[in-house]
Structures are given as C-alpha cells and as structure tokens.
Amino acid sequence: MRPDRSRRRAAPALVAVAIVVGVVLIARPLSAMDVLLVVSVAGLAVIGAHEALTGSRLRDRVVGGVLLVASVVLALQPHWNVRVLVTVFAAVLIGEGLARVRRRRFRSELALGAGLAILGVLALAWPDVTVFVIGVVLGLRLVLFGFPRLGARVPRPLVASLVLVSAVALAGYTVAVTVAAPKPDSFYTAPDEAPRSPGLLLRAEPFTTDVPEGARAWRILYSTTQAGDESTVASALVAVPRERLRARPSVVAWAHGTTGFDRRCAPSLRRTRTIGAGGIEAVHAALDQGWAVVAPDYPGLGTRGVQPYLIGSGEARSVLDAVRAARRIPQLSLSSETVVWGHSQGGHAALWTAMTQPGYAPDVPLAGVAAMSPVSSPATFLRDLQRRPVGTIFVAYALAAYAGTYPDVEPGDHVRASARLPMERIADRCLRSPTSKVSVTEARIMADRFVANSLYEGGLGRRLSENDATGTMEAPVLIAQGESDRVVTLGLQDAYVRERCAAGQSLDYRTYAGRGHGDLLLEGSPFVGELLAWTADRFAGEPTTTTC
C-alpha cells in the first residue's frame, strides 16, 4: 500500500512540473531544442554502445559502431543535429499524414492526414520555423499531460479542419512569396574569363524600372575587388538627366543602406524605388540638380559571392569601381568630379571610400563624402541593437558576411547550436521582403538568447574593430545624424566624432532634432536641402568648414 500511496502523492507534483516546464518551453522554444540535442546525442550513444558491445551478429555490431560515431560527430557539430531533428520531425508528419490518408476511415481523418502531410513538406521548406515549432509542440505536450481532458474535449472534425485549412493557407503563402521573390537573371552572371583589373565595364543595358522622369538609366556589371584582394564582379545602376548625357555632369555615388545579405536583395532587382534605394528623395533631387547618379548594389547583391556587409574595404572598392565602370558606358561622358553619399551601412561604405580612395583609386578624385547616420563603429552598432529584434537581423547579416570573408570567424563560437539554423535563414531574407516578418518574429522569440559567447571577443570581435572607420580621410567629410535615431544612435556618433576630431581629422558634424534613422533623407527634412547645397559647394571647389 505504501508504494501506491507514494505514487499518488507524487502524481500532482509531477503534473505541476510538467505544466511549468511546458509553459517555459513554449515561451523559450530554443531551450526545448537544446534539451532534444542532448537527449538525441545521449540516446544514440547509449543505443550504439549497447549494440556494439552486446550484438550477436556482425551487422548489429557495425550498426552500433555507426551510431556511436554519429553521436560523436553530432556532439562535436550540434548544429547538424538540429537539421537532423528538423528532418525527422518533417518525416514523421509526412509519414503520419500519408498513413491516415491511406486508411480513409472518416472524412476528418482524411483531412487531418492531408493537413499533416502538407505541414511536413512545409517543415522542410521552413526549417528555421520548424525549430521553434518543435519546441512549442514539446511544450504543449507537457502542458496537456497536466490537463489531459483539455485535448479530449476538442472535437476531432474541428481539429482536422483547422489543421487542413492552416496547412493549405501556409502552403499558399509559401508559394506566393516564392513566386514574388526577385530572381537575378543571367545579367548578373560573371563572365567565364576573370577580369584583368578592377573598374572594368563588363556589361551594360538600358534600365527602365521606376526611373525618375527626365532621366535615362543603365544597369551595369563591372569588376571590383573584395576585402581579401580577390577579384569579383558587382552590379550597379547609373542614372543621368536626359539632356546631360554627353555634358560631363558631376557624379554623385550613392551607397545604399542595408537591404539584406542574400543576392536577391539588390536594389537593382526591385520593382519600385530602384534609383537611390533608401534615400530616394535626396537621390532624385541630385538628378534634378543635373548630376549623374551611380548606385552600386555591392558585391554579393545581385551577383554571386559574399556581400561585404559592414566590411569597409569591400564596400569602398565596389563604390569606387562602380564610378570607374560608369565612365565607360559608351552613351555617356561623365565628369571626373565625384561626391559620395551614403546612409547607414552605406554611410559606413562612404567613410571607408574616403579612406580607401587615395591608395586604391587615385583616378577617382573625391570632391567630398557625405555620410548620413553612418555605422561608423560596427561593434558598437551591433552591441547597441543586440537586444532588439532588428538588431538580431543585423547580427545575422554581419555574422554571415564576416564568416564568409574571414577564416578566423566561426559562427559556432558565438551562436548557440539551436539558433544557428534560424540565424542562417534570417540572413537569407531581405530586410523589406514579405518574409521579413518571419525574421522579426523569430528575433523577438530569441531576443538576445541566441548568443553562446560574446560577439565582441575572439576573431569576430577583432574583425569588427578592424572595420571601424578610423583611417585618415583626405576628402572633405560631412556627417549627419538624427538625434532620435534608434538604429544608429546619437551616442555612437557623438563618440565617434569626438575620437576622430581628437585624432586630427577635419569633418563637419551636424545633428537634427526629431529626426530618426529613416527620415533624415525624406522630403521635408531640413538636411536634404543642406546636403544639396554642401554637394554643390564641393563641386564648385568652395572652402570647407569643420566642427572639430
């Protein structure tokens, strides 16, 4: 009797624990994946050891050895285990769904089976979402263990209908966003023979998508150089007022802000807001002034390869080489006078262009560089944003870029295994795409819990610091900052300007009350008029001012 009485006393405690753990796992699904990683590796090791040591046949011992090796490999590379668990989860859904469809006992079972099979396919199409779903499902199972009657009260036909309708709706959404996603065409393909030098015009064709009235535009492919001095190709848009094609107009090189990391995120692939993406009003105003606009996509956007996201030398070289290539368009005759504008990521590119130009492209003299809300210190920028959902997205882009560029940067040193797959898929999505809401949702769920070790130590920390814009800039520099900017903060910029002024750098620093990150360049912003006037003065050779 005593054992039965003890079990009865323990049952409520066990139920309470199951409910609490279930709620925690629903709130923090990555924790569920962490548990499953440990359990699956331990399970493989135990089963493998048992088969290898006790198997009566050679085949059993071989299988045991394979399972032991698999457990060791997955323990050393736990992010592979995440993909295995996602695949197994999808296979279970598909298998269970098809089994129910074959039985066809009731219409509800047929509907439920079809829904489960579709969800299994979607689990493979959205593996990062599946990571969170697995955690939530495990949490719900534990909660229902504590409330067993809760699940029994829901009518089976209703469950089947909800599963099928949800599956069909999600499948429709998946098809819609896949069809709507921009797809780089053959224009962006590098030529078979590697370019001999940077700045060569490899391909050019007229561009007509959302081009401002009164301007003509071209899409170009050109040669440039990555941060590690490897040759690569990049794309750009070039727009010139129609009446000034051969009039040697001065050039504004526009370095755009963050659009994403994947090649589909190139501004030249957009259906709207193409010329001057991220600063459309100011860039169109430049065309109204009679200036030509050269707007590089950056390598890896449109073209294949790794985008130099917040990697200064790669960004800067692509800007300078885009100007070189634009000069070679047969229908144009451009002035050698160039002013660089850049916003956010493009502001980082603009500052690095000023640092890089004298040694890399002396044939592209710069009359001035205007950096708007520049990411002047990538490490500080990411640290400031790390606890915000948008910050997680920027970290994903930076991790992908730095790991793809620097051999001493390994994502596994900084991101927990259960978060590797979500972070990789976040990096694949454009910042303003329909699927960006998925990235934001995942970022909200993870918060800053995706971090295993500090992002600002080791190889990544060193490389981020290397890409601070702390070199000497010979061209006149204007830095503009919105005082209400919550992406690139006023504190970051103030500290950067103080440091550069103390180092002897001459620059003009202006701040704007009430202006945030995205509206500094919008129509009606006082800065737009000031930027145009400052640029006109640079082209006219007027003396510069400094606020240092």
Rosetta blueprint (number, residue, H / E / L):
1 M L
2 R H
3 P H
4 D H
5 R H
6 S H
7 R H
8 R H
9 R H
10 A H
11 A H
12 P H
13 A H
14 L H
15 V H
16 A H
17 V H
18 A H
19 I H
20 V H
21 V H
22 G H
23 V H
24 V H
25 L H
26 I H
27 A H
28 R L
29 P H
30 L H
31 S H
32 A H
33 M H
34 D H
35 V H
36 L H
37 L H
38 V H
39 V H
40 S H
41 V H
42 A H
43 G H
44 L H
45 A H
46 V H
47 I H
48 G H
49 A H
50 H H
51 E H
52 A H
53 L H
54 T H
55 G L
56 S L
57 R L
58 L H
59 R H
60 D H
61 R H
62 V H
63 V H
64 G H
65 G H
66 V H
67 L H
68 L H
69 V H
70 A H
71 S H
72 V H
73 V H
74 L H
75 A H
76 L H
77 Q L
78 P H
79 H H
80 W H
81 N H
82 V H
83 R H
84 V H
85 L H
86 V H
87 T H
88 V H
89 F H
90 A H
91 A H
92 V H
93 L H
94 I H
95 G H
96 E H
97 G H
98 L H
99 A H
100 R H
101 V H
102 R H
103 R H
104 R L
105 R L
106 F L
107 R H
108 S H
109 E H
110 L H
111 A H
112 L H
113 G H
114 A H
115 G H
116 L H
117 A H
118 I H
119 L H
120 G H
121 V H
122 L H
123 A H
124 L H
125 A H
126 W L
127 P H
128 D H
129 V H
130 T H
131 V H
132 F H
133 V H
134 I H
135 G H
136 V H
137 V H
138 L H
139 G H
140 L H
141 R H
142 L H
143 V H
144 L H
145 F H
146 G H
147 F L
148 P H
149 R H
150 L H
151 G H
152 A H
153 R L
154 V L
155 P L
156 R H
157 P H
158 L H
159 V H
160 A H
161 S H
162 L H
163 V H
164 L H
165 V H
166 S H
167 A H
168 V H
169 A H
170 L H
171 A H
172 G H
173 Y H
174 T H
175 V H
176 A H
177 V H
178 T H
179 V H
180 A H
181 A L
182 P L
183 K L
184 P L
185 D L
186 S H
187 F H
188 Y H
189 T L
190 A L
191 P L
192 D L
193 E L
194 A L
195 P L
196 R L
197 S L
198 P L
199 G L
200 L L
201 L E
202 L E
203 R E
204 A E
205 E E
206 P E
207 F E
208 T L
209 T L
210 D L
211 V L
212 P L
213 E L
214 G L
215 A E
216 R E
217 A E
218 W E
219 R E
220 I E
221 L E
222 Y E
223 S E
224 T E
225 T E
226 Q L
227 A L
228 G L
229 D L
230 E L
231 S E
232 T E
233 V E
234 A E
235 S E
236 A E
237 L E
238 V E
239 A E
240 V E
241 P E
242 R H
243 E H
244 R H
245 L L
246 R L
247 A L
248 R L
249 P L
250 S L
251 V E
252 V E
253 A E
254 W E
255 A E
256 H L
257 G L
258 T L
259 T L
260 G L
261 F L
262 D L
263 R H
264 R H
265 C H
266 A L
267 P H
268 S H
269 L H
270 R L
271 R L
272 T L
273 R L
274 T L
275 I L
276 G L
277 A L
278 G L
279 G L
280 I H
281 E H
282 A H
283 V H
284 H H
285 A H
286 A H
287 L H
288 D H
289 Q L
290 G L
291 W L
292 A E
293 V E
294 V E
295 A E
296 P E
297 D L
298 Y L
299 P L
300 G L
301 L L
302 G L
303 T L
304 R L
305 G L
306 V L
307 Q L
308 P L
309 Y L
310 L L
311 I L
312 G H
313 S H
314 G H
315 E H
316 A H
317 R H
318 S H
319 V H
320 L H
321 D H
322 A H
323 V H
324 R H
325 A H
326 A H
327 R L
328 R L
329 I L
330 P L
331 Q L
332 L L
333 S L
334 L L
335 S L
336 S L
337 E L
338 T E
339 V E
340 V E
341 W E
342 G E
343 H E
344 S L
345 Q H
346 G H
347 G H
348 H H
349 A H
350 A H
351 L H
352 W H
353 T H
354 A H
355 M H
356 T H
357 Q H
358 P H
359 G H
360 Y H
361 A L
362 P L
363 D L
364 V L
365 P L
366 L E
367 A E
368 G E
369 V E
370 A E
371 A E
372 M E
373 S L
374 P L
375 V L
376 S L
377 S L
378 P H
379 A H
380 T H
381 F H
382 L H
383 R H
384 D H
385 L H
386 Q L
387 R L
388 R L
389 P H
390 V H
391 G H
392 T H
393 I H
394 F H
395 V H
396 A H
397 Y H
398 A H
399 L H
400 A H
401 A H
402 Y H
403 A H
404 G H
405 T H
406 Y L
407 P L
408 D L
409 V L
410 E L
411 P H
412 G H
413 D H
414 H L
415 V E
416 R L
417 A H
418 S H
419 A H
420 R H
421 L H
422 P H
423 M H
424 E H
425 R H
426 I H
427 A H
428 D L
429 R L
430 C L
431 L L
432 R L
433 S L
434 P L
435 T L
436 S H
437 K H
438 V H
439 S H
440 V H
441 T H
442 E H
443 A H
444 R H
445 I H
446 M H
447 A L
448 D L
449 R L
450 F L
451 V E
452 A L
453 N L
454 S L
455 L L
456 Y L
457 E L
458 G H
459 G H
460 L H
461 G H
462 R H
463 R H
464 L H
465 S H
466 E H
467 N L
468 D L
469 A L
470 T L
471 G L
472 T L
473 M L
474 E L
475 A L
476 P L
477 V E
478 L E
479 I E
480 A E
481 Q E
482 G E
483 E L
484 S L
485 D L
486 R L
487 V L
488 V L
489 T L
490 L H
491 G H
492 L H
493 Q H
494 D H
495 A H
496 Y H
497 V H
498 R H
499 E H
500 R H
501 C H
502 A H
503 A L
504 G L
505 Q L
506 S L
507 L L
508 D E
509 Y E
510 R E
511 T E
512 Y E
513 A L
514 G L
515 R L
516 G L
517 H L
518 G L
519 D L
520 L L
521 L L
522 L L
523 E L
524 G L
525 S L
526 P H
527 F H
528 V H
529 G H
530 E H
531 L H
532 L H
533 A H
534 W H
535 T H
536 A H
537 D H
538 R H
539 F H
540 A H
541 G L
542 E L
543 P L
544 T L
545 T L
546 T L
547 T L
548 C L
